[in-house]
Amino acid sequence: MSRGRFAGAVGHDSRQRVRGKTIAPEDRRTQILQAAADVICERGFGETRVAQVADRAGVSGATVIYHFDTLDRLLVEALKHCEQLFYDSAEHIVAEGTTPKDRLTRLVRWVFAAEHNTQLWALWLETWSQAPRHPQVAEARAQQDSRWRSMIAGIVAGLPFDDASGAWRFAVSFGALLDGLAIQVALHDTDVSPEAASDIAMSYAKTALGW
């Protein structure tokens, strides 16, 4: 099972050359998005070009533009595509838990899985770094953060809080903590291994939620 935020985003082999084969439009679109995610991870958002994505996907530049109109739209859609893959996997992981504590523990352990692919973190970091300069990326990032917090809030919604906004406040703080720890893991901070990050996150949750 793929693990980590954006899991599956670059897991497919988008290097395969399929030029000349008949592929359904939606499959072709997904193929281009996966190729774009690969190139963004390798070169960065600002250095990614249509020709590079087209070459990686095994299609023409005209085909890329036909599906996405502009490079900016392609890059934003690639980020959204990877985020959707993340949530598809995360929702499955969380659903396997039987209690709020179990579900939150599963989510945290999965996010910081030791076998996590650093390319996937690179894509996430690109989103953060480009958001201040690209309105479309900023909008996508805001949507991602809102969905991330909603998932966390949903896990703890049934727990007793002082007021109705308690679950959301916890989600905001816990989500920010996970994001910060993820950056350290992505940068291979020697003090913040995946295991340490998981322990820190769950220690905070236990204190905040009274477990």
Kinemage of the C-alpha trace (Angstrom):
@kinemage 1
@onewidth
@group {chain A} dominant
@subgroup {mainchain}
@vectorlist {calphas} color= white
{ca met a 1} P 0.000 0.000 0.000
{ca ser a 2} L 1.325 3.416 -0.857
{ca arg a 3} L 2.069 5.647 2.110
{ca gly a 4} L 2.607 9.287 2.985
{ca arg a 5} L 1.142 12.543 1.881
{ca phe a 6} L 0.654 12.573 -1.910
{ca ala a 7} L 1.151 8.825 -1.860
{ca gly a 8} L 0.853 7.469 -5.387
{ca ala a 9} L 1.533 10.834 -6.948
{ca val a 10} L 4.757 9.693 -8.553
{ca gly a 11} L 4.386 5.998 -7.924
{ca his a 12} L 3.249 5.236 -11.452
{ca asp a 13} L 5.962 4.899 -14.047
{ca ser a 14} L 5.232 7.983 -16.085
{ca arg a 15} L 8.531 7.508 -17.878
{ca gln a 16} L 6.986 4.846 -20.072
{ca arg a 17} L 6.713 5.910 -23.669
{ca val a 18} L 3.240 5.356 -25.009
{ca arg a 19} L 3.349 7.658 -28.007
{ca gly a 20} L 1.247 6.271 -30.801
{ca lys a 21} L -0.997 4.117 -28.606
{ca thr a 22} L -4.688 4.821 -28.308
{ca ile a 23} L -5.522 5.952 -24.770
{ca ala a 24} L -8.849 7.188 -23.416
{ca pro a 25} L -8.860 10.981 -22.853
{ca glu a 26} L -9.212 10.664 -19.074
{ca asp a 27} L -6.362 8.147 -18.911
{ca arg a 28} L -4.226 10.422 -21.069
{ca arg a 29} L -4.999 13.323 -18.758
{ca thr a 30} L -3.994 11.295 -15.698
{ca gln a 31} L -0.813 10.187 -17.453
{ca ile a 32} L 0.126 13.830 -18.097
{ca leu a 33} L -0.646 14.807 -14.497
{ca gln a 34} L 1.567 12.024 -13.166
{ca ala a 35} L 4.349 13.105 -15.511
{ca ala a 36} L 3.954 16.726 -14.389
{ca ala a 37} L 4.224 15.648 -10.739
{ca asp a 38} L 7.456 13.789 -11.527
{ca val a 39} L 8.999 16.772 -13.282
{ca ile a 40} L 7.925 19.247 -10.574
{ca cys a 41} L 9.579 17.047 -7.939
{ca glu a 42} L 12.788 16.851 -9.928
{ca arg a 43} L 13.074 20.398 -11.282
{ca gly a 44} L 10.790 22.526 -9.125
{ca phe a 45} L 7.583 24.330 -9.999
{ca gly a 46} L 9.290 27.354 -11.533
{ca glu a 47} L 11.616 25.321 -13.761
{ca thr a 48} L 9.030 22.924 -15.155
{ca arg a 49} L 8.225 23.333 -18.850
{ca val a 50} L 5.566 21.899 -21.129
{ca ala a 51} L 8.172 20.177 -23.284
{ca gln a 52} L 9.619 18.373 -20.254
{ca val a 53} L 6.219 17.124 -19.148
{ca ala a 54} L 5.310 16.083 -22.675
{ca asp a 55} L 8.563 14.149 -23.047
{ca arg a 56} L 8.057 12.400 -19.711
{ca ala a 57} L 4.468 11.492 -20.589
{ca gly a 58} L 5.381 10.374 -24.102
{ca val a 59} L 3.049 12.836 -25.793
{ca ser a 60} L 3.401 16.012 -27.812
{ca gly a 61} L 3.423 19.482 -26.296
{ca ala a 62} L 0.249 20.188 -28.235
{ca thr a 63} L -1.466 17.295 -26.464
{ca val a 64} L -0.505 18.736 -23.076
{ca ile a 65} L -1.895 22.148 -24.009
{ca tyr a 66} L -5.047 20.562 -25.459
{ca his a 67} L -5.833 18.999 -22.086
{ca phe a 68} L -4.746 21.857 -19.802
{ca asp a 69} L -4.626 25.082 -21.877
{ca thr a 70} L -1.681 26.607 -19.997
{ca leu a 71} L 1.368 25.457 -18.073
{ca asp a 72} L 0.146 27.145 -14.889
{ca arg a 73} L -3.125 25.256 -15.039
{ca leu a 74} L -1.281 21.983 -15.644
{ca leu a 75} L 0.942 22.493 -12.627
{ca val a 76} L -1.956 23.403 -10.344
{ca glu a 77} L -3.991 20.449 -11.589
{ca ala a 78} L -1.023 18.156 -10.947
{ca leu a 79} L -0.900 19.358 -7.344
{ca lys a 80} L -4.643 18.778 -6.960
{ca his a 81} L -4.364 15.352 -8.552
{ca cys a 82} L -1.694 14.303 -6.066
{ca glu a 83} L -3.703 15.675 -3.170
{ca gln a 84} L -6.698 13.615 -4.246
{ca leu a 85} L -4.534 10.493 -4.309
{ca phe a 86} L -3.424 11.318 -0.782
{ca tyr a 87} L -6.973 11.639 0.531
{ca asp a 88} L -8.165 8.511 -1.250
{ca ser a 89} L -5.489 6.557 0.629
{ca ala a 90} L -5.837 8.470 3.908
{ca glu a 91} L -9.581 7.920 4.088
{ca his a 92} L -9.043 4.191 3.675
{ca ile a 93} L -6.385 4.141 6.411
{ca val a 94} L -8.564 6.126 8.822
{ca ala a 95} L -11.630 3.988 8.134
{ca glu a 96} L -9.782 0.923 9.404
{ca gly a 97} L -9.619 2.421 12.907
{ca thr a 98} L -12.239 1.538 15.504
{ca thr a 99} L -11.922 4.515 17.880
{ca pro a 100} L -10.925 8.191 17.467
{ca lys a 101} L -7.565 7.450 19.093
{ca asp a 102} L -6.967 4.477 16.835
{ca arg a 103} L -7.963 6.410 13.715
{ca leu a 104} L -5.746 9.387 14.567
{ca thr a 105} L -2.822 7.095 15.396
{ca arg a 106} L -3.222 5.293 12.092
{ca leu a 107} L -3.272 8.579 10.190
{ca val a 108} L -0.150 9.902 11.931
{ca arg a 109} L 1.825 6.702 11.513
{ca trp a 110} L 0.875 6.536 7.860
{ca val a 111} L 1.838 10.165 7.196
{ca phe a 112} L 5.283 9.645 8.738
{ca ala a 113} L 5.852 6.114 7.450
{ca ala a 114} L 9.566 5.265 7.376
{ca glu a 115} L 9.377 4.068 3.772
{ca his a 116} L 7.922 7.395 2.746
{ca asn a 117} L 9.050 8.622 -0.671
{ca thr a 118} L 10.901 11.936 -0.360
{ca gln a 119} L 9.784 12.909 -3.864
{ca leu a 120} L 6.268 13.172 -2.540
{ca trp a 121} L 7.316 15.548 0.225
{ca ala a 122} L 9.144 17.601 -2.408
{ca leu a 123} L 5.896 18.144 -4.267
{ca trp a 124} L 4.190 19.288 -1.077
{ca leu a 125} L 7.031 21.693 -0.293
{ca glu a 126} L 6.759 23.127 -3.805
{ca thr a 127} L 3.135 23.953 -3.118
{ca trp a 128} L 4.057 25.893 0.002
{ca ser a 129} L 6.966 27.742 -1.588
{ca gln a 130} L 5.039 28.800 -4.696
{ca ala a 131} L 1.768 29.803 -3.012
{ca pro a 132} L 2.869 33.374 -2.087
{ca arg a 133} L 3.700 34.119 -5.738
{ca his a 134} L 1.027 32.213 -7.650
{ca pro a 135} L -2.650 32.936 -6.844
{ca gln a 136} L -3.803 29.638 -8.360
{ca val a 137} L -1.348 27.674 -6.249
{ca ala a 138} L -2.343 29.704 -3.197
{ca glu a 139} L -5.979 28.812 -3.790
{ca ala a 140} L -5.114 25.136 -4.206
{ca arg a 141} L -3.043 25.217 -1.009
{ca ala a 142} L -5.905 26.807 0.937
{ca gln a 143} L -8.280 24.116 -0.310
{ca gln a 144} L -5.784 21.420 0.649
{ca asp a 145} L -5.368 22.806 4.152
{ca ser a 146} L -9.117 23.095 4.659
{ca arg a 147} L -9.647 19.503 3.607
{ca trp a 148} L -6.749 18.327 5.793
{ca arg a 149} L -8.215 20.073 8.833
{ca ser a 150} L -11.677 18.722 8.049
{ca met a 151} L -10.333 15.176 8.012
{ca ile a 152} L -8.664 15.639 11.404
{ca ala a 153} L -11.736 17.363 12.852
{ca gly a 154} L -13.902 14.512 11.613
{ca ile a 155} L -11.769 11.980 13.460
{ca val a 156} L -12.147 13.740 16.832
{ca ala a 157} L -15.625 15.223 16.347
{ca gly a 158} L -17.245 12.814 18.783
{ca leu a 159} L -14.925 13.653 21.663
{ca pro a 160} L -15.913 16.022 24.479
{ca phe a 161} L -14.674 19.593 23.944
{ca asp a 162} L -15.321 22.761 25.925
{ca asp a 163} L -17.348 24.249 23.066
{ca ala a 164} L -18.585 23.512 19.571
{ca ser a 165} L -15.428 24.823 17.924
{ca gly a 166} L -13.122 22.571 19.922
{ca ala a 167} L -12.699 19.884 17.260
{ca trp a 168} L -11.863 22.463 14.606
{ca arg a 169} L -9.377 24.284 16.843
{ca phe a 170} L -7.647 21.001 17.550
{ca ala a 171} L -7.590 20.203 13.825
{ca val a 172} L -5.957 23.542 13.011
{ca ser a 173} L -3.251 23.170 15.658
{ca phe a 174} L -2.649 19.471 15.053
{ca gly a 175} L -2.576 19.926 11.284
{ca ala a 176} L -0.011 22.709 11.644
{ca leu a 177} L 2.094 20.501 13.907
{ca leu a 178} L 2.025 17.642 11.392
{ca asp a 179} L 2.952 20.022 8.569
{ca gly a 180} L 5.905 21.402 10.502
{ca leu a 181} L 7.157 17.969 11.462
{ca ala a 182} L 6.750 16.794 7.878
{ca ile a 183} L 9.078 19.545 6.683
{ca gln a 184} L 11.764 18.359 9.093
{ca val a 185} L 11.313 14.760 7.985
{ca ala a 186} L 11.495 15.824 4.334
{ca leu a 187} L 14.720 17.705 5.017
{ca his a 188} L 16.187 14.679 6.811
{ca asp a 189} L 16.603 16.491 10.108
{ca thr a 190} L 18.633 14.112 12.262
{ca asp a 191} L 16.574 15.043 15.335
{ca val a 192} L 13.224 14.405 13.634
{ca ser a 193} L 13.058 10.900 12.218
{ca pro a 194} L 9.694 9.589 10.993
{ca glu a 195} L 9.376 7.670 14.249
{ca ala a 196} L 10.207 10.739 16.346
{ca ala a 197} L 7.738 12.842 14.380
{ca ser a 198} L 4.982 10.317 15.031
{ca asp a 199} L 5.799 10.209 18.743
{ca ile a 200} L 5.827 14.025 19.028
{ca ala a 201} L 2.507 14.335 17.205
{ca met a 202} L 0.751 11.693 19.283
{ca ser a 203} L 2.190 13.078 22.516
{ca tyr a 204} L 0.597 16.437 21.648
{ca ala a 205} L -2.700 14.760 20.772
{ca lys a 206} L -2.803 12.810 24.019
{ca thr a 207} L -2.242 15.994 26.025
{ca ala a 208} L -4.692 18.096 24.028
{ca leu a 209} L -7.414 15.451 24.016
{ca gly a 210} L -6.914 14.066 27.514
{ca trp a 211} L -6.021 10.556 26.442
